[in-house]
């Protein structure tokens, strides 16, 4: 029993599944940025991306499933060759009412990707975009020189298409701390962002999600380099919030890797912690009824989702 499971047991708590409502597909590790906090180790030189064959098998499985939200992440989803094909197929499924695209907004400014912004608007994707701060110093420190300026330009383009201003085109920001500390109050940060982004850049958006940095992959390496890994883990454990457990994303999400493997969450995916017995289970072989009865696999990284106000793909939990 790992330390997270032991704490739940000590509190008389159980982490169980609900009927899956979200299919999260990680399309691979290719990205036009190399961010310090990235738990995927994504970057421009990565070549691990989902193939058309794998996409078709996932799509065929999904067609008769009662899953209404498909959450696309990476990497930068728009950089895979079959992104437009994938969206077209998802839009043909009547039960899929929401397609979330966890994009790196700067992609809309890259040469060869001029099609991205109008395509997203045409197909009414819900955008979830990283924006660690409303000041250039913090953003560039975390995501690279020039990223703040490029992000501002990208959001202005998206606003011009109706994102953040029209009901059918939601634009949400993601805040990740740029240091070894927990996110601040989500409601307060949302108000600050809305004020500053409108005042200085005339940018509007719908919501802001605060997400705790996960001490795995590249971010764990960053913490080790700065001799902060144990201190950060202690911070997460000391701030465990039992009220966050009920809303954890692993309870209602099927997480799928770029080769079709099934995981309990995107973090487990990056750590290679397979769902169930650890067998090479692919989503096209997954029976949802059996899946809901399987235990959720955890580790010490799970303290990252349960610290403070909690952390999920849609921000704070309590």
C-alpha positions in Angstrom: 0.0 0.0 0.0 1.5 3.4 -1.0 1.4 6.4 1.2 -1.6 8.0 -0.5 -3.7 4.8 -0.2 -2.5 4.5 3.4 -3.7 8.0 4.2 -7.1 7.4 2.7 -7.5 4.1 4.7 -6.5 5.9 7.9 -9.2 8.5 7.2 -11.7 5.8 6.5 -12.0 7.0 2.9 -12.3 5.1 -0.4 -11.5 6.2 -4.0 -14.0 4.6 -6.2 -15.1 5.1 -9.8 -18.3 6.7 -11.1 -19.8 6.0 -14.6 -17.3 7.5 -17.1 -18.4 10.9 -18.5 -15.1 12.0 -20.0 -12.7 10.4 -22.5 -9.4 12.1 -22.3 -7.0 11.3 -25.2 -3.4 12.3 -25.0 -2.4 12.5 -28.6 1.3 12.5 -28.0 4.4 14.5 -26.9 4.9 16.8 -29.9 4.7 20.5 -28.9 6.2 23.7 -30.2 7.2 24.7 -26.6 9.3 23.1 -23.9 7.8 24.2 -20.6 9.4 23.8 -17.2 6.2 22.5 -15.5 5.3 20.0 -18.3 4.5 16.6 -16.8 4.5 15.1 -20.3 8.1 16.0 -21.2 6.7 17.4 -24.5 8.7 19.4 -26.9 9.4 20.2 -30.6 11.7 17.2 -31.1 9.4 14.6 -29.7 8.0 12.2 -32.3 5.5 10.1 -30.2 2.2 10.9 -31.7 -1.1 9.1 -32.3 -1.6 7.3 -35.6 -4.6 7.3 -37.9 -5.1 3.5 -37.2 -5.1 4.1 -33.4 -7.5 7.1 -33.8 -9.9 5.0 -35.9 -9.9 2.2 -33.3 -10.6 4.7 -30.5 -13.4 6.4 -32.5 -15.0 3.1 -33.4 -15.1 2.2 -29.7 -16.5 5.6 -28.7 -19.4 5.6 -31.2 -21.9 3.7 -29.1 -20.6 4.8 -25.7 -22.6 7.2 -23.4 -19.6 9.6 -23.0 -20.5 13.2 -23.7 -17.1 14.9 -23.3 -13.9 14.3 -25.2 -10.9 16.0 -23.7 -7.8 16.3 -26.1 -4.4 16.9 -24.6 -0.8 16.5 -25.5 1.7 17.9 -26.4 -0.1 20.3 -28.7 -3.1 18.5 -30.2 -3.2 20.6 -33.4 0.3 19.5 -34.4 -0.7 15.8 -35.1 -1.4 15.2 -38.8 -4.9 13.9 -38.2 -6.2 16.6 -35.9 -8.8 17.9 -38.4 -9.9 14.3 -39.2 -10.3 13.6 -35.5 -12.5 16.6 -34.9 -14.6 15.9 -37.9 -15.3 12.4 -36.7 -16.1 13.5 -33.2 -18.5 16.1 -34.4 -20.4 13.3 -36.3 -21.2 11.6 -33.0 -24.5 12.8 -31.6 -23.7 11.9 -28.0 -20.4 14.0 -28.0 -21.6 17.4 -26.9 -18.3 18.9 -25.8 -14.8 18.6 -27.4 -12.2 20.2 -25.1 -8.9 21.2 -26.7 -6.0 21.7 -24.2 -4.0 23.9 -26.5 -0.9 25.9 -26.3 -2.3 29.1 -27.8 0.9 30.1 -29.4 0.4 27.4 -32.0 -2.0 29.7 -33.9 0.9 32.1 -34.6 3.2 29.4 -36.0 4.0 29.2 -39.7 1.9 26.4 -41.3 -0.8 26.5 -38.6 -2.7 29.6 -39.8 -5.7 27.3 -40.2 -5.9 26.5 -36.5 -7.8 29.4 -35.0 -10.6 29.6 -37.6 -10.9 25.8 -37.6 -11.4 25.7 -33.8 -14.1 28.3 -34.1 -15.8 26.6 -37.0 -16.1 23.4 -35.0 -17.0 25.0 -31.7 -14.2 23.5 -29.6 -14.0 24.4 -25.9 -10.5 25.8 -25.5 -8.4 25.4 -22.3 -5.2 27.4 -22.7 -2.2 27.7 -20.5 -1.6 31.2 -19.2 0.5 31.1 -16.0 0.3 34.8 -15.3 -0.8 38.2 -16.7 2.7 39.5 -16.5 5.4 38.6 -19.1 8.2 37.8 -16.6 6.4 34.9 -15.0 5.1 33.5 -18.2 8.4 33.6 -20.1 10.2 32.1 -17.1 7.9 29.1 -17.1 7.3 28.6 -20.8 10.2 30.3 -22.6 11.2 33.7 -23.9 8.6 35.4 -26.1 5.8 33.1 -25.1 3.9 35.8 -23.3 3.8 38.1 -26.2 2.9 35.3 -28.6 0.1 34.2 -26.2 -1.4 37.7 -26.1 -1.4 37.8 -29.9 -3.1 34.4 -30.0 -5.8 35.3 -27.5 -6.5 38.5 -29.4 -7.0 36.5 -32.6 -9.3 34.0 -30.8 -11.3 36.9 -29.3 -11.7 38.3 -32.8 -13.3 35.0 -33.8 -15.7 35.1 -30.9 -13.8 33.0 -28.3 -14.4 34.3 -24.8 -17.2 36.6 -26.0 -19.8 34.2 -27.6 -21.5 31.5 -25.6 -20.8 28.7 -28.0 -17.1 29.5 -28.1 -15.7 29.1 -24.5 -12.1 30.1 -23.8 -10.7 29.1 -20.4 -7.2 29.9 -19.0 -5.1 27.5 -16.9 -2.9 28.9 -14.1 0.1 26.9 -12.9 2.4 28.3 -10.2 5.8 29.2 -11.4 7.5 27.9 -8.3 7.3 25.2 -5.6 4.1 26.4 -4.0 0.3 25.8 -4.3 -2.0 27.8 -6.5 -3.7 30.8 -4.9 -7.5 31.2 -4.6 -9.1 30.3 -7.9 -11.9 32.9 -7.6 -9.5 35.7 -6.6 -7.1 34.8 -9.4 -9.9 34.7 -11.9 -11.0 38.2 -11.0 -7.4 39.5 -11.2 -6.9 37.9 -14.6 -10.1 39.3 -16.0 -9.3 42.8 -14.8 -5.7 42.8 -16.0 -6.2 41.1 -19.3 -9.1 43.4 -20.2 -7.3 46.5 -19.0 -3.9 46.0 -20.7 -4.7 43.8 -23.7 -8.5 44.0 -24.2 -8.7 40.2 -23.9 -11.8 38.4 -22.6 -12.1 34.8 -21.4 -14.7 32.7 -19.6 -13.1 31.0 -16.7 -9.7 30.3 -15.1 -8.6 26.9 -13.7 -5.9 26.7 -11.1 -3.9 23.5 -11.5 -1.2 22.3 -9.1 2.1 21.4 -10.7 2.7 17.6 -10.5 6.1 16.5 -9.2 6.8 14.0 -12.0 8.7 14.1 -15.3 10.3 17.4 -16.3 8.9 19.3 -13.3 10.3 16.7 -10.9 13.7 17.1 -12.6 13.4 20.9 -12.1 12.7 20.5 -8.4 15.6 18.0 -7.9 17.9 20.5 -9.7 16.9 23.2 -7.2 16.9 20.8 -4.2 13.2 21.3 -3.7 11.6 18.0 -4.5 11.2 16.7 -0.9 10.2 20.1 0.3 7.5 20.3 -2.4 6.3 16.7 -1.6 6.1 17.6 2.1 4.0 20.7 1.2 1.5 18.6 -0.8 1.2 16.0 1.9 0.8 18.5 4.7 -2.0 20.2 2.7 -4.0 17.1 1.9 -7.7 18.1 1.8 -10.1 15.1 2.2 -12.9 17.2 0.7 -11.1 17.1 -2.7 -11.3 13.3 -3.1 -14.9 13.1 -4.3 -14.2 15.4 -7.3 -11.0 13.8 -8.5 -10.9 13.4 -12.3 -9.9 9.8 -12.1 -13.3 8.9 -10.8 -15.3 9.7 -14.0 -12.6 9.8 -16.7 -11.1 7.2 -19.1 -7.6 8.3 -19.9 -6.1 7.0 -23.1 -2.5 7.3 -24.3 -1.2 7.9 -27.8 -1.0 4.2 -28.4 -4.5 3.5 -27.1 -3.5 2.2 -23.6 -5.9 2.9 -20.7 -4.9 4.7 -17.6 -6.6 6.2 -14.6 -5.4 9.7 -15.3 -2.9 11.6 -17.5 -0.4 11.7 -14.7 -0.5 7.9 -14.3 -0.1 7.7 -18.0 3.2 9.6 -17.9 4.4 7.4 -15.1 3.5 4.2 -16.9 1.0 3.1 -14.2 -1.5 1.0 -16.2 -5.2 0.6 -15.2 -6.2 -2.6 -13.4 -3.8 -5.4 -13.3 -1.2 -3.6 -15.3 -2.0 -5.6 -18.4 -1.6 -4.0 -21.8 -5.3 -3.0 -21.9 -6.3 -0.9 -24.9 -9.4 1.3 -24.9 -11.0 -0.6 -27.8 -11.1 -3.7 -25.6 -12.5 -1.8 -22.6 -15.9 -2.8 -21.1 -17.2 0.2 -19.3 -19.3 -1.8 -16.8 -16.2 -3.8 -15.8 -14.1 -0.7 -15.8 -16.2 1.0 -13.1 -15.5 -2.0 -10.8 -11.8 -1.8 -11.1 -9.7 -0.1 -8.4 -8.1 3.2 -9.2 -4.3 3.0 -9.1 -2.6 5.7 -7.1 0.8 6.9 -6.0 2.4 9.6 -4.0 1.9 12.0 -6.9 -1.8 11.9 -6.1 -1.2 14.3 -3.2 -0.8 16.9 -5.9 -4.5 16.6 -6.9 -5.7 16.6 -3.2 -3.6 19.5 -1.8 -5.2 22.7 -0.7 -8.3 23.4 -2.8 -7.6 20.3 -4.9 -6.7 20.2 -8.5 -8.4 18.7 -11.6 -8.5 19.2 -15.3 -11.1 21.9 -14.6 -9.3 23.6 -11.7 -9.9 23.7 -8.0 -12.2 21.1 -6.5 -13.4 22.8 -3.3 
